[in-house]
Amino acid sequence: MSNPVQARVVVRSGRATLMLNDQPTAPLFYALPDCPGARWTWEEVPSRNIGLFAAQGVRLFQAGVFLEHMVGADGKLDISLARRQVAGVLAVCPEAKIMLRVHLHTPPEWWAANPEECVGYADGPATPETRWGLERPIARDNEHPVRASFYSEKWRAWARGHLRTFCAELAGTREGAAVFAIQVAYGVYGEWHQFGFFSHEPDTGPAATVAFRRWLQGRYGEEAALATAWDRPGLRWVEVACPDAGARTRADIAGLRDPRRQRAVVDYYTFLHEGLADAIIMMAQTVREAWGRPVVTATFFGYYYCMFGRQAAGGHLALARVLASPHVDCLCASPTYTPTAMPLGGTGHSKSLVDAVRRAGKLWLDEMDRATSVSGCPWDRSFTSTIPDDIAVLRRNLLQPATRGGGAWCFDFGPLAGTPSFAHVGLMGWWDQPQLQAEIGRLQALIASRQERPYRRAADVLVLHDPWAFAHLAANPHDPKKLVFGVMPVSETDPVSPRLVDGVAEALYQSGLIHDDALLSELSELDLSPYRMVVLAMAPVLDAAQRQLLREKVAAAGRHLVLLGYCGWSDGQMMGPQVAGAWSGLPVRAHELAAPEHTLSLDGVEEKQALPGPFTVPAFAAGAGQVVGRWADGEPSAVCRAEPATTWWAFGLPPNRPAFWRALGRRAGCLVVNDHDETTLLGDGLLVVHTVAGGARELRLPTGAVVRAELPPRSTTVFDAETGARLLG
């Protein structure tokens, strides 16, 4: 390549657009995993699959390298491995542009030399590992590993120093001329999760403890102020320790922490997530400064949905902090893995609040890592599919982010699944099949055709979430003996928040309503005029300013305001049902039930739900409004109250049935695109319907037109959202 690629993410016509040499580029990639047998671009099977995608018009590719593999015993960095990774792509597709994922993992020798700089766990010492053979360096990240702490200044200096050298040297090479993005990666699987977070409680190590004390000094200034806030008279900085395992799992009411009693734990999780975000921003800034020409800085971040009940222990609560940074251009995540999202018939949506990312001017990329029938699933030998089903899922998953103004990569674990037919073929990529390759070509062309068009999304439902709420919620770690890789673990201690987060999102995607998601912290800046219904999905903590905004800005113009779960039970200083009732005008009390069950009923639609008991649930006063739900003992579990300016709805447990949300949306005057319970996506001029049953449909467009179509069973059909013309399917 004679001219080095110059890459930027810029906001054009309402979308964050990937610009390569000032040309808008469709953000659809082919990506290799980090696993032996599939990770090196120059090897036979990866090379073949790079060529297959290139033949379908794909020009963006992703591959990874580890600092651990490039830093020698003398501490010096050798970038020849990275150059070879890029050269392998260019040998097959000379026009390719490459995103390199750079894992910032230290070698085991570093851990041995710097034990005080490593992760500590509140539930016991880390388990040393003995490596043998061609292991993945990240293979044990989510067990109980010895790893450098995010909060270690020594690790940060080590990682930044090598990253700076890596970028400065690679950018000037022939191979570096084809690199348009550096994705910084660390934490579990490179996805910036706390190490071991499924079953363990990080980080209590010396490095994290020192950083926590320093953070507290910045927040409180004086020891006396800290002692008052924590209700520990005489507390000194040197006596501060990270919360133990018992403190992390202790709740006051229904999983909620009372900030008057547990300020230390809330502070700790705030520190943990702010420090994590700062490490990412620091690494991205290092890339930008060292590269020497415009380059896209990318990172895994913003995981919110499908966090296995472990958002505080290992999620990304400080999303707004990263979105505010000028040093990060692109955020990425794996898809939602719940049993009702991933398979055929599910929603296929991302793990993040993607609309918030787009509004911040950042490019969003989903990871498409759903297995196909071609070579099966490496971690689930019982997986089965068919080529038509593969096509339906591929369309759904790649167009999910496209309808939200983002992009995706196809992450190929296929070669690791084994040989499908030893007599005929060897290892195969997941999409190494003529019909699937033709579909890749169609999707590439469709996504590319949208890049010059103004981005529009006709959503009239807004869903607000507050990731920081999870600092106020207690959740136990999972029992490692019960974990099976690839099987979604269910939280046994927090049965409500999965319904508020995953349950609400999946129901809305299949309700026929079109929704945007947003961070609660965005509320003051949002234009609410498009929205007929605003849902406070995950908002147990509302401060005084947010309550005022909700009353004056949201509860207006005839809009419907829906409060879910323990909405507003805390103001950040006090916690309890009286705090919620005081601002909403919907009196509520804490109701202890041995076996919580309730029934919702609205316009002929019913929904029944049950919680594992005993549990403390919200029960509303009988005079608070029209009762639309009752607990099994007759106490109101959901109410509705109409006022001249707004209609208030409050649900002790959130509706998780698509039909109920459809009825609720109709009450608010929202557009119902599809009357069937199936994934319906609308955005960027596309209407996408993913169905198992198929059949005759009447699909209502925002223009007022009605599309009448016969949908095949087990299919994904794509229409032009303005004309109703069938584009795919």
N, C-alpha and C positions, 0 to 999 in steps of 0.2 A: 504494500500500500504506500503510495507516494506521499499523500497528504494525510497527516494524522487526523483522526476523527475528533471533532469538537462537539461536545454533548452538553445539552442543557435541558432542564424541565422548565417550561414557561407556561403561563396561563394564557390560553388563546380561546376566545369564544366560549368561555364558561368551563373549560376543562384544563387540567394539567396535562400538557402535551410534551411528549418526548421529541426533542429537536436534535437531529444528527446533521451536522454541517448545515444548520438552518433549515432543514427539511423535516416536516412532521412525519413521524414514523410510527406505524402500527405497533403497539407494545405487546406482541405475541412472540414468545420464545420457545426454544427447545433447550432443556437443561439436563445435565448429567448429575447423578447423585455422588456422594462421597465414598461409596462402597467399593472395595476391591472387586475387580471384574467388570465394573461399569463406569469407573470414574475418569479414566485417562482417554483423552480425545483421540490419540493416535492409534489406539488399539482397534481391532477389527470390528467388534460389535458396536461400540460407540461411534466409530467413524461412519459405519453404514447408516446409522440412524440420523446422524447429523446430515448426511447426504440426502436421506429421504425427506427430511423437513425442508432442506434447502430447495429440493426439486418442487416443493409446493409453494415456494415464494417466501418462506420464512428466512429472515436474514439476521435475526437476533438469537444469540446462543449464550448459555451460561455454563460455567464450569468452576470448580473450586480448587483451592490450594490451602495448605496449612503452614503457618509459620513454623510449627513443630517439625515439618519435613524439610524446611529450607534453612533453618538455623543450625549450624554445626556445633560440635563440641567446643570449638574455640569461640563460640558466641557470634560468629560472623554469618551474615545472610548471603545466600546464593540464590539468585532469581532464575536460574536456568530451568527449574521445574515449571515455573509459571510461564516462561517463554515457550516451553515445549507444549504446554496445555493450549496456549493460544495458537501456536503453529499447527497443531493437529486439526483445529477447526478450519483454519485458512487453507490447509491443504485440500480440503473437500469443497469449501465454499470461499473462494478468494474475496467475495464481496461481504463476508460476514462481519458483524460488529459483536463484540464480546463483553459480557458482564462477568467479571471475576469475583467469586466469593472468596474472601480472605479470612480464614479462621485464625483467631488470635490466641489459640491455645498454646500454652507453654509445654515444653517437653518434661517428662517425669523427673529428669535430673534437676530441673528448676524447683519442683515441689520439695525434693529432698533437701536442697540447699536453703530453701526459704519456708520452713514449716509455719512460721508466724504470719506469713503473707497468704496463707491458704484459707479456704472456707472452713468455718466451724459450724457444727450442727447442734441445736438445742437438745436433740434426742440421743446424742452419743457420738463417739469419735468416728471420723471418716474411715472407710474401708480401703486399705491399700490394694492396688491391682497389680497383677503380674501379666504383662502383655506377651503374646506369643503369636507368631505368624502375621498374616496380612490383616490385622485388625483395623477397624475404623477407630480413629482417635476419639470420636465422640460417643462410642458405643455404650459406655458406662456413665455418661453424663447425668442420667436421671436415676441412678442407683444411689450409692452413698459415697461418692468419689472424693478423692483428694484432687482439688483444683485451685488455681490461683483465684483469690477473691476479687470481685468487681471493685471493692473498696480499697484494695491495696495500692498505695502510691507507687510501690516498686513494680507491681505488675503493669500499671498504667504507663509508667516510664518505659518499661521493657517493650510493651506492645506498640506504643507510639513511636519509639525509636526505630524499631524494625519496620513498622508500617511506613514511616517517613522514608526510610532508605529504599524499601520495596517500590514505592510509588515513584520516587525520583529516578531510580535506575530503570524501571520497566517503561516508564513513559517515553524515554528517549530511544527505545529499541524499535526495530521493524515490527515486532509483534505488538508492542505497546501501542503502536499507531492505530491498531484495530480495536483497542479496548476503549469502550465508551462509558463504563461504569465499574465502580468498585463497591462491592457489598461487604460491609464489615460484619463479622460474625463471631459471637462468643456465647457463653452460657449453654444450657442444654440444647444439643443438636445445632449449635450456632444461632439459636433463635432468641437469645438474651433472656432466657428464663433462669431463675436461681437454680443452681445445681441440686439435684436430688429432691426437687420440690414436691413430687407426687406423694412420697411416703416419709419425707423428712422435713426438718425445720431449719433451713439456713437463714441468715449467716450470723454466727455468734463468735467468729474467730477474732484473734487479736487485731487484725487490720480493720475489720468491720467495727469492732468496739471502739477503737481510737477514732475512726471516722464518725461514728454515732455521737461520741462526746463532743467532737468538734462541731458537728451540725447543731447539737443542742445549744452550744455556746453562742452560735450565730443566731439561733431563734430566741433564746431567753436572755442572753446577755449576762445575767447575774445568777449565781447559785441559788440565791434566795427566791428568785422568780421561778426557777425550775422546781425547787422544793415545794413551793406553794401549789404549782400546777399539778404536781404528781402526788400531793398530799403526803410528803415524806419530809417532815421537819429536819433540818440540819443536813440534808443531802448535799454532797459535794461532787464535783465533776468526776473525780477519780473513782468514785463509788458507783458510777453509772455502769450498768451491764445491759446487754441485750436481753429481751424477755426470754424466760425459760419456756419449755414446751407447755407447761400447765397454763401459764398466762396467755399464751397464744390461742388456746382452745376454750378459754373461759368466757361465757356470755352472761348477760344480766337479764334480758328479756328476749326470748325467741331468737336467739343467735346474735342479738345486737349488744354492742358494748356501750355501757354508760360512760360518756367522756369524763364525768366527775370521778369515776372509780378507776378507769382504765386509760387515762391520758398517756401513760408511759407506752402502752402497746400501740395506741394510735400514732403517737409520735414516731415510734420505731418504724412502723410500716411506711409512714410518710418519708422518713429518711431513706429507707431501703429503696423505694421506688424513685425518689428524686435523684439519689446517687447513681442508680442504674441508668436513668435517662442521661445524666451528665456524662457518664462514661461513653455512651453511644455518641453523643454530640461531640465529645472530645476526639473520638476516633474519626468521625466524619470530617471534622475540621482539619485534622491532620492530613487526610487524603486530599482534600481540596487545596490546601496550601502547598503540598509537596508535588502534586501532579504537573503543575506548570502550564496547563491549558484547561479550558472548560471540560469538566468531567462530572458525571452524575454520581452522587453519593447515595448509596442505598443501604437499608438495614431491615432485618426482621424487627417489627415492632407494632404495637397496637393491639395485641391479642386480648380479646374480651369475651367473645362467645366461646363456648365449648372449652372452658378451662378446668373442667373436672372438679369444680368446687374449690379450686386452689388459686383463685385470682390474687389474693394478698401474698401467698407464699411464693408464687412463681409467675404471676401475670405481669401486665404492663399498665399500672395505674396512672402513670405520669404521661399519658399520651399527649395531653395539651402542651406539656413542656417540650416534647420533641417536635410537635407541629409548629411551635413558635420559633424554632431554631432556623436560621438561614443556612445552616451547614448541612442539613439533611434534605435531600431532594425526593427520595423515593422510599416508601414503606411497603413491606411485604409480609405475607403470612400464609401458612398452610390453611386448608379449608376446614370447615366445621365437620367434626367426625362423629356427631351424635348418630345413633341408629336411625333417626328419622330425617336426617339431613343428607347423608352421604350416598345411600343406595339409589337405584332407580326409583322414581316416585318422590324422592326427597327434594330438598330446597337447594343444595349445593352452594350455600352462601359462604362468604368469607368469615374469618374469625374476628374481624375488626369493624369499627364504626366508620365505614368507608366514605360516607358522605362528608364526615368531618375532615377526613384526609383531603378530599377534593377541594373543599372550601378553603383549606389552608394553603392551597396551591401546590400540594405534593402529589406525585404520581403514585397510584396504588397498583400493586401487582399481587394477584392470587397465585397460589401454587396448585396446579391440577395434578394430583397424585393418586387418582382413583384407578385401581387395576382394571385391566381389560381381559377379554376372553382369549387374547392372543397367547399370553404366557402365564396368566394367573397371578396370584398375589403371594409374595414371598412370606408374609407373616400370617396368612390365612389360607391354609391348604384346602379349606372347604369352599372357597370363593368360586362361584360360577357366573357366567354371563354369556351373552351372544353378541355377534357383531351389531345387529340392530340396536340392542340395548346399549352397547358401547357408544354408538353414535349418539343416541339420545342423551346419555350422561355427558359425553364430551361437549355437545352443543350447550347443554344447560350450564355446565361448569365454566366454560370459556366465555359465555355471554353474560353470566352473572356479573362479573366485574365490568364488562363492556357497557352494560346498561347503567352502570354507576360512574362511567367516565374513566375507568381504569383499564388494566390489562392483566396478562397471566403468562405463566410458563408451564409447559408440559414437563413434569419431573419424572424421569424414566427409571423406575425400579424394575422394569420388565426383565432385563437380563439376569436379575438375581433370583427370579422365580424358578429357574431350572429349564431344562430342555422340553418343550411341549411334545415333540415327536422325534425321538432319537434317530429313527430310521430316515427321516427326511430333512430335519433342520437342527441347528445348534441353538445357542442362546439367542433370544429375540427381544427386541424392544416392545413395549406395550402397544405401540401404534404401528408396528411393522406388518402392515396388512393393506392390500390395495384399497379397500373401501374406506378404511380409517384414514389412509393418507389422502384420498380424494376429499374426505370431509375436512381434514386439516387445511387443504387448499381452499375450500369454499369459505371456511371461517376466517382464514387469513385475508382473503379478498374482501369479505364483508366488513371485518373490523377496520381494514385499511381504508375502505370507502367512507368511513365516518370521520376520519381525522381532520378533514377540511370543513366539516359542517359545525355549526354552533351546537353546543351540547345543551340539551333540554331534558328535564325530567318532570313530568306533570304529577307530582305527588301532592296529595291534599291531607295526608296524615303525617304528623311529626312525632317521633318517638325519642324521648330524652333519657339518657343514661348518665350516671355519674360513676366512673370507674373507682374514684376515691372512696365510694361508699364501702368498698370491701375492706378498707382499713378499719372499719367499724363493725365488721362481722367476724364472728368466730367460726372456724372450720377445722375439723380434725384431719390429719394426714391419712392417706389410704394405707391399708394393711398390705405390705409388699407381698405377702403370701397369697393374696387374692387377686393380684394384678396379672393380667395376661396381655402381652404386647399386642396392640391392634384392637383390643376390646375396650370400649369406652367405660371407664369406672364411674360408678354412681356415688355421689356424695352421701354419706350416711348421717351426717350431722347438720347439713344445711339443705333441707328439702324445699325451701321456698325460693331462694335466688335462682336456681336453674329454671324454674317456671317463669320468673320475672325476666330472665335474660334469654335463654335458648327457647323456652316455650313460647314466649310472646313473639320473638322474631320469626320462628318457623310457622306459627299460626298466621301471622300477617302475610308472609310470602305466599301462603296458600289460600288466602281469604278473597282474593280478587281486588283488594284495596292496594293502593300504591303508597308506600311510606318512605319518608326520609328518616335517617337516624342522626342524632346530634349529641354532643357532649352537653351536659348541664351547664358547664362553664361558658358555652357559646351563647346562652340564652339572650343576654343583653344585646348582642350584635345581630341576631337572626331577624330576617324579614319574615314575619308570621302571616303576611297577607295570603299566601297560597293555601294555608292550612285551615281545614274545617274541624279537625280534631287533633288535640295535642295530648300525648300519653306520657305521663311520668312513670316510666317502667321501673327503673332502679334508682330511687332517690330517697332513701331513708333519712338522709341528712340534708336539710335545707336551712341555710343561714338567713338572717334577716333581710339582706338585699335580694336574695333569690325569692323569698316569700312575697316581697313587695312586687317584684317583677311578675310573678305568677298572677297575683291579684290584679295588677294594673295593666299589664301588657298582654298576658295570655288569656285571662278570663274576661274577654271582651269580644265585640263584633259578632256575637252569636256563636262563638266558637265553643266546642265541647272540650272540657278538660277532664281527663281520666287519670285518677290516682290509683296506683296499684300497690298491693302489699302494705308494708309499714311506711308508706310515703310520709315524709316529714315528721317521723316520730322523734327525731333529734334535730336540734338547731346548732349542733357542734359544741354546746356547753351543757345542755340538759337533755335528758332522754326519757320518753314515756308517752303514752297515748294522749295525755293532756296537752303535750306540746303540739301534736298533730291537729287535734280538734280546735286549738286556739286560732290557727291561721286559716284552716279550710272552712270552718263553720260546720263541719260534719263531725259531731261528737262521737268518739270511739273509745273503747276500753279494751284492756288486755283480758282475754277470755281463755282460761285454761280448759282444754278438752282432752279427755283420755284417748279419744279416737276421732280426730277432727275430720269431718266430712261435710261438704256443703253442696248445694244445688243452685245453679244460676238459671234464670229464666227470663228471656226477652223476646217478644214478638214471635212466640211459637218455637224458639230455639232454646234447648236446655243443654246444660253442661254440668256434669257431676265430677267432683274431685275429692280426693282424700289424702291426708298426710299421715305419715307414721306417728303414732302418738306415744305418750302424751306430748302436747305442744301448745304453746300460747299463741292464740290467733286474734286478729282484730274483730271485734263485734261492735257494730254501729248502733247508735241510739235509735229506737223505733221511730222517733219523730224527726230524724235527720233528713228524710226524703222518701221517695217511692222505694220500697224494698224490691230488689231484683235478685236477691240471693239470700239463702238462709243456711245456717249451720244445722246439723242434724237435730239439735235440741231446740230449734226454732229461733234462735237469736239471729238478727240480720248480719249476713256476711258481705252484702253488697247493697249500695243504695244509689239513688239518682235524685238530684235536686235541680229543678229548672229555675233560673233567674232571668231577669230581662236581658242581661248582657251575655250570659253564658249558661251552660248546663254542666253541672258537676256530677261526675261519676266516681265512686270509690269502691274498690274490690279488695276484700281481705286476702283472697288468692286471685291471681290474674286469670282471665280467660285464656285458655290454651287451645280452644277449638276454633278452626277457621270460620265455621258458620256463625259462631257467636260474635266474632270480630266483624263479620260482614253485616250482621244485624245492627251492631253498635255503630258501624260506619254509616249505614243508611240513616240511622237516627240523626247523625250529624250532617247529613247532606253530602257525603263523600261519594265519589265515583266508584262504582263496583264494576270492574272490567270483566270479571268472570264469575259466574254464579256457582262454579264447581270448586271443590276443595282440591286444588292442584296448583303447583308452582306457576305463578304468573308474574312476569317481569316486564317492566316498561321503562324505557330510557334510551337516550341517544337515537331517537327515531325508530326504535325497535320495540316490538311487542313479542314476547317469547312465552309460549305455553308448554309446560312439561307435564305430560299426563301418562298415567298407567292405563286407565279405563278407555280413553279415547271416546269418540262419539260426536254427535252434533253439538255445536257451540254457537252462542251469540256473544260476541266479544264487543264491548263498548269502548270506543276510542275517546280520548279527551276532546277530539274535534266534534263529537256528537254523533259521528257515524257508527254504524253497527256492522261488524264483520260476521257473516254467517259462514261457518266452515265445518267440515267433517274432519276431525282429528284422528289419525291412526292410533290404535292402542300402543302403549309403551313407546312414546315418541316425544320429540321436542320440535315444535313448529315455530317458525319465525315469520312475522308479518312486518310490513312497513307500518309504523304507528300513525302515519298521516294519511296514507291512501288505503290501507288495508290489504295491499297486495301481498301475496305469499312469497317470501324470499327464500326460505328453506323449509323442506318437509312436504 
